[in-house]
């Protein structure tokens, strides 16, 4: 009976499997799915769910009124030529200096066209 000896390619495949598994675990532990109840219940922890809003384009195509009905009234209006809403999302943990972040949703013709996060100075 021949004994199986892992080859170079088997080790590479195993390595990528482990990296993929750890990446998946990381996203499950540190990132959360958007949930309207969580958004309103934990304003200082919104940074945990904002990536889901941005990556899944949850509000793209929605009207400004629809966004306000879901997320609530925006805070600290930013003066800009662009039509935007901004929401405080808390301060994510960091090894560097802590900076508050905000979710910015940009509108054109009353429809959301872009969502992104910014660090506030």
Rosetta silent file (secondary structure, phi, psi, omega in degrees, C-alpha in Angstrom):
SEQUENCE: XXXXXXXXXXXXXXXXXXXXXXXXXXXXXXXXXXXXXXXXXXXXXXXXXXXXXXXXXXXXXXXXXXXXXXXXXXXXXXXXXXXXXXXXXXXXXXXXXXXXXXXXXXXXXXXXXXXXXXXXX
SCORE:     score description
SCORE:     0.000 S_00000001
   1 L     0.000  131.392 -176.964    0.000    0.000    0.000 S_00000001
   2 L   -86.363  136.679 -178.710    1.375    3.356   -1.045 S_00000001
   3 L   -90.945  138.725 -179.433    1.543    6.100    1.539 S_00000001
   4 L   -81.050  126.983  177.319    0.282    9.596    0.659 S_00000001
   5 L  -119.548  119.242 -177.642    2.972   12.266    0.881 S_00000001
   6 L   -62.379  136.486  179.053    1.747   15.818    0.452 S_00000001
   7 L   -96.802 -178.472 -178.513    3.327   17.596   -2.438 S_00000001
   8 H   -61.092  -41.024 -178.961    4.128   21.238   -3.007 S_00000001
   9 H   -69.251  -33.978  177.486    0.747   21.946   -4.644 S_00000001
  10 H   -64.005  -38.914  179.687   -1.161   20.343   -1.788 S_00000001
  11 H   -67.801  -38.483  178.362    0.560   22.687    0.661 S_00000001
  12 H   -64.874  -44.365  178.953   -0.285   25.720   -1.492 S_00000001
  13 H   -62.920  -43.093  178.159   -3.935   24.680   -1.679 S_00000001
  14 H   -61.990  -42.783  179.009   -4.005   24.099    2.081 S_00000001
  15 H   -58.415  -49.980 -179.007   -2.431   27.520    2.664 S_00000001
  16 H   -65.437  -34.520  176.770   -5.067   29.307    0.552 S_00000001
  17 H   -63.457  -44.065  179.667   -7.853   27.330    2.220 S_00000001
  18 H   -65.061  -44.415  179.229   -6.625   28.408    5.660 S_00000001
  19 H   -61.344  -45.063  178.639   -6.280   32.070    4.570 S_00000001
  20 H   -61.519  -43.546 -179.925   -9.790   32.031    3.065 S_00000001
  21 H   -62.946  -43.420  179.182  -11.216   30.432    6.221 S_00000001
  22 H   -66.181  -39.001  177.381   -9.557   32.992    8.483 S_00000001
  23 H   -62.902  -41.791  178.200  -10.769   35.851    6.265 S_00000001
  24 H   -64.377  -41.870  178.947  -14.322   34.533    6.413 S_00000001
  25 H   -63.273  -42.403  178.937  -14.111   34.179   10.181 S_00000001
  26 H   -58.060  -47.232 -177.645  -12.776   37.734   10.476 S_00000001
  27 H   -66.753  -32.818  177.814  -15.702   39.159    8.516 S_00000001
  28 H   -69.734  -36.688 -175.973  -18.203   37.192   10.622 S_00000001
  29 H   -79.338  -43.654 -169.960  -16.657   38.376   13.894 S_00000001
  30 H  -101.507  -19.587  178.861  -15.920   42.029   13.122 S_00000001
  31 L  -113.804  144.848 -179.158  -18.440   43.072   10.482 S_00000001
  32 L  -122.553  156.895  175.246  -22.171   42.903   10.873 S_00000001
  33 L   -74.951  147.943  177.214  -25.078   42.960    8.450 S_00000001
  34 L   -64.561  134.211  177.036  -27.095   46.151    8.291 S_00000001
  35 L  -144.544  123.536 -175.990  -30.091   46.036   10.576 S_00000001
  36 H   -58.012  -37.949  179.826  -32.295   49.075   11.132 S_00000001
  37 H   -65.283  -42.854  177.918  -32.843   48.192   14.805 S_00000001
  38 H   -64.498  -39.555 -179.503  -29.075   47.940   15.445 S_00000001
  39 H   -56.477  -44.831 -177.428  -28.528   51.236   13.595 S_00000001
  40 H   -81.972  -30.127 -175.876  -30.859   53.079   15.967 S_00000001
  41 H   -78.507  -31.115 -175.067  -30.005   51.125   19.132 S_00000001
  42 L  -131.715   71.043 -177.483  -26.191   51.466   18.993 S_00000001
  43 H   -57.855  -34.421 -178.105  -25.147   54.730   17.284 S_00000001
  44 H   -75.562   -9.453 -179.707  -21.568   54.527   18.598 S_00000001
  45 H  -112.239   13.738 -178.319  -21.155   51.058   17.032 S_00000001
  46 L   -62.761  -24.499  179.705  -22.531   51.883   13.564 S_00000001
  47 H   -58.517  -22.726  179.636  -19.024   51.566   12.119 S_00000001
  48 H   -72.696  -25.944 -176.621  -19.512   47.788   12.409 S_00000001
  49 H  -110.957   -6.621 -175.794  -22.415   47.763    9.950 S_00000001
  50 H   -67.462  -30.728  178.309  -21.559   50.663    7.644 S_00000001
  51 H   -62.243  -35.863  177.595  -19.400   48.479    5.373 S_00000001
  52 H   -65.144  -40.282  177.944  -22.458   46.375    4.608 S_00000001
  53 H   -60.593  -44.535 -176.929  -24.385   49.536    3.662 S_00000001
  54 H   -73.332  -51.689 -174.663  -21.566   50.633    1.334 S_00000001
  55 H   -65.269  -39.666 -178.581  -20.546   47.271   -0.153 S_00000001
  56 L   -89.429    1.075  178.036  -24.091   46.023   -0.769 S_00000001
  57 L    50.331   46.077 -174.241  -25.243   49.454   -2.006 S_00000001
  58 L   -57.651  -37.359 -175.298  -28.304   49.168    0.218 S_00000001
  59 L  -102.943   -2.198 -179.203  -29.475   52.751   -0.331 S_00000001
  60 L   -63.044  129.116 -178.878  -28.358   53.318   -3.920 S_00000001
  61 L    92.062  -12.201  179.608  -31.391   54.304   -5.990 S_00000001
  62 L   -83.618  154.543  177.968  -33.526   55.168   -2.962 S_00000001
  63 E   -75.376  162.450  178.309  -34.979   58.626   -2.480 S_00000001
  64 H   -60.516  -40.758  179.510  -33.681   60.976    0.182 S_00000001
  65 H   -63.788  -39.936  177.608  -36.944   60.606    2.098 S_00000001
  66 H   -61.059  -43.636  179.877  -36.648   56.786    2.036 S_00000001
  67 H   -63.143  -44.612  179.954  -33.118   56.988    3.449 S_00000001
  68 H   -64.604  -37.187  177.733  -34.206   59.393    6.198 S_00000001
  69 H   -63.478  -34.282 -178.260  -37.144   57.137    7.102 S_00000001
  70 H   -84.187  -48.323 -173.804  -34.756   54.188    7.564 S_00000001
  71 H   -92.114  -15.867 -176.036  -31.671   55.869    9.068 S_00000001
  72 L    92.805 -178.384 -178.295  -33.309   58.818   10.793 S_00000001
  73 L   -69.488  139.057  176.903  -32.439   62.486   10.527 S_00000001
  74 L   -70.607  164.427 -179.182  -28.848   63.240    9.507 S_00000001
  75 L  -116.728  161.978  174.363  -26.551   65.122   11.879 S_00000001
  76 L    38.721   71.310 -178.798  -24.190   68.074   11.528 S_00000001
  77 L   -51.825  134.649  178.289  -25.105   69.140    7.996 S_00000001
  78 L   -95.391  130.803  176.603  -22.006   69.534    5.841 S_00000001
  79 L   -77.384  122.194 -176.567  -21.935   72.563    3.588 S_00000001
  80 L  -156.710  157.212  174.025  -21.286   71.300    0.099 S_00000001
  81 L   -73.009  -21.080 -177.612  -22.247   71.897   -3.496 S_00000001
  82 L   -87.756  154.051  177.548  -23.392   68.285   -3.551 S_00000001
  83 E   -87.107  105.429 -175.051  -26.704   67.026   -2.192 S_00000001
  84 E  -135.468  158.870  167.862  -25.661   64.801    0.724 S_00000001
  85 E  -120.666  143.965  176.732  -26.772   63.344    4.038 S_00000001
  86 E  -130.145  142.999 -177.008  -24.242   62.518    6.751 S_00000001
  87 E  -132.913  133.807  174.372  -24.548   60.208    9.744 S_00000001
  88 E   -67.951  137.373  179.317  -22.228   59.677   12.693 S_00000001
  89 E  -123.245    7.532  177.788  -21.059   56.073   12.831 S_00000001
  90 E    94.379 -171.509 -178.807  -18.832   56.168   15.915 S_00000001
  91 L  -120.328  106.945  179.932  -15.113   55.739   16.389 S_00000001
  92 L   -66.966  150.511  177.678  -13.708   52.373   15.321 S_00000001
  93 L   -61.876  143.218 -177.850  -10.909   50.898   17.447 S_00000001
  94 L  -152.771  151.199  175.227   -7.467   51.827   16.152 S_00000001
  95 L   -82.450  -19.190  177.160   -3.814   51.547   17.128 S_00000001
  96 L   -91.987 -162.617  177.945   -3.304   55.092   15.857 S_00000001
  97 L   -66.313  144.427 -179.795   -5.160   58.180   16.950 S_00000001
  98 L   -81.673  129.637  178.227   -8.898   57.725   17.287 S_00000001
  99 L  -130.796  137.074  178.037  -10.969   59.647   14.768 S_00000001
 100 L   -68.634  145.034  178.898  -14.717   59.872   14.488 S_00000001
 101 E  -120.372  156.275  176.639  -16.172   58.582   11.233 S_00000001
 102 E  -134.621  150.398  171.450  -19.286   59.428    9.282 S_00000001
 103 E   -92.983  128.215  177.654  -21.346   57.773    6.586 S_00000001
 104 E  -113.428  129.395  175.662  -21.965   60.101    3.650 S_00000001
 105 E  -118.645  121.862 -176.773  -24.764   59.392    1.182 S_00000001
 106 E  -100.865  140.393 -177.362  -24.709   61.480   -1.986 S_00000001
 107 E  -120.753  150.482  171.901  -27.839   62.208   -4.033 S_00000001
 108 E  -141.889  127.182 -176.397  -28.538   63.291   -7.575 S_00000001
 109 L    54.056   41.496  178.376  -32.084   64.074   -8.737 S_00000001
 110 L    63.630   19.905  175.987  -33.335   62.923   -5.301 S_00000001
 111 E  -123.618  135.917  178.317  -31.837   59.411   -5.737 S_00000001
 112 E   -66.196  129.035 -179.421  -28.872   58.063   -3.768 S_00000001
 113 E  -116.585  -17.240 -176.620  -25.936   57.551   -6.122 S_00000001
 114 E  -157.895  144.147  173.517  -23.035   56.925   -3.747 S_00000001
 115 E  -134.729  135.075  179.245  -22.327   55.963   -0.118 S_00000001
 116 E  -155.540  166.568  179.396  -18.937   56.167    1.572 S_00000001
 117 E  -109.657  148.890  176.689  -17.291   56.717    4.940 S_00000001
 118 E  -134.246  148.206  173.831  -15.022   59.580    5.942 S_00000001
 119 E   -92.291  132.330 -179.045  -12.770   60.229    8.919 S_00000001
 120 L   -94.561  137.367  179.363  -13.426   63.551   10.581 S_00000001
 121 L   -79.122    0.000    0.000  -10.493   65.667   11.762 S_00000001
